[in-house]
């Protein structure tokens, strides 16, 4: 059995060493074997703010502050549209949510305000 730690993102036990890093084959996450405690503390410290500086958390309700065109379709998310029960994710579009009438979307936090 391996003595490597499980993946901090998906908690998979099937991790393997690759030089100085540890790699998860299931989700593709890589991290340093020696600094995994410091790295997980840095992940916990990330703060995502809305357009006016309010801190966003998982489960919040946000309101869109600008008309947003939906790529690949002729739909538009209008100003004032609410997205309930958001989920914060890593990446350029840092909010994952469902919008009534449109479906699952990813939004940038700079285009929303906490409701």
C-alpha positions in Angstrom: 0.0 0.0 0.0 1.2 3.5 -0.8 2.3 5.9 2.0 1.4 8.9 -0.1 -1.4 11.2 1.1 -4.8 11.2 -0.6 -5.8 13.9 -3.0 -6.8 17.1 -1.2 -9.4 17.9 -3.9 -11.2 14.7 -4.6 -9.9 12.6 -1.7 -8.8 9.8 -4.1 -6.4 7.2 -2.5 -4.8 6.4 -5.9 -2.1 9.1 -5.9 1.4 8.6 -7.2 4.7 10.4 -6.9 6.2 12.3 -9.9 9.6 13.7 -8.9 8.9 16.2 -6.1 5.2 16.3 -6.7 2.3 14.0 -5.9 -0.3 13.5 -8.7 -3.9 12.4 -8.6 -4.8 10.3 -11.6 -8.6 10.8 -11.1 -8.9 14.6 -11.1 -5.4 15.5 -12.3 -4.5 17.7 -9.3 -0.8 18.0 -8.6 0.8 19.3 -5.3 4.1 19.3 -3.5 4.5 16.3 -1.2 6.6 18.4 1.3 4.4 21.5 1.3 0.9 20.1 1.1 -0.2 21.4 4.5 0.9 25.0 3.6 -0.8 24.7 0.2 -4.1 23.5 1.6 -4.0 26.4 4.1 -3.5 28.8 1.2 -6.5 27.3 -0.6 -8.7 27.8 2.5 -7.6 31.5 2.6 -8.9 32.4 -0.9 -11.5 35.1 -0.9 -13.8 35.9 -3.8 -15.6 39.2 -3.7 -18.5 40.6 -5.8 -18.5 43.8 -7.8 -18.9 46.1 -4.7 -16.4 44.2 -2.4 -18.8 41.9 -0.4 -17.2 38.5 0.3 -19.1 35.7 -1.4 -19.6 32.2 0.1 -21.0 28.9 -1.1 -24.8 29.0 -1.0 -25.2 32.8 -1.4 -27.7 34.4 -3.7 -26.3 36.9 -6.2 -27.9 39.4 -8.7 -26.4 40.1 -12.1 -25.5 43.7 -12.6 -25.0 43.8 -16.4 -26.6 42.1 -19.4 -24.5 39.1 -20.2 -24.6 37.3 -23.5 -24.5 33.5 -23.3 -21.8 32.0 -25.6 -23.1 29.6 -28.1 -26.7 30.7 -28.0 -28.9 33.8 -28.5 -29.9 34.0 -24.8 -29.0 37.0 -22.7 -28.9 37.0 -18.9 -30.6 40.3 -18.0 -29.7 42.8 -15.3 -31.4 41.9 -12.0 -31.5 38.2 -12.7 -30.9 36.2 -9.5 -28.7 33.1 -9.1 -29.5 31.2 -6.0 -27.3 28.8 -4.1 -24.0 29.6 -5.9 -20.9 27.5 -5.7 -17.4 29.0 -5.7 -14.9 27.4 -8.0 -11.3 28.0 -9.1 -10.7 29.6 -12.5 -11.5 32.7 -14.5 -15.2 32.2 -14.1 -15.3 31.7 -10.3 -19.1 31.2 -9.7 -21.0 28.0 -10.7 -24.8 28.4 -10.5 -28.1 27.6 -12.1 -30.3 30.4 -13.6 -34.0 29.8 -14.1 -34.9 29.6 -17.8 -31.2 29.2 -18.8 -29.7 26.4 -16.8 -26.2 25.8 -15.4 -23.7 28.6 -15.9 -20.4 29.9 -14.8 -20.1 33.6 -14.0 -17.4 36.0 -13.1 -17.7 37.6 -9.7 -17.1 41.0 -11.1 -20.5 40.9 -12.8 -22.6 40.0 -9.8 -23.7 41.6 -6.5 -24.6 39.8 -3.3 -28.3 39.9 -2.7 
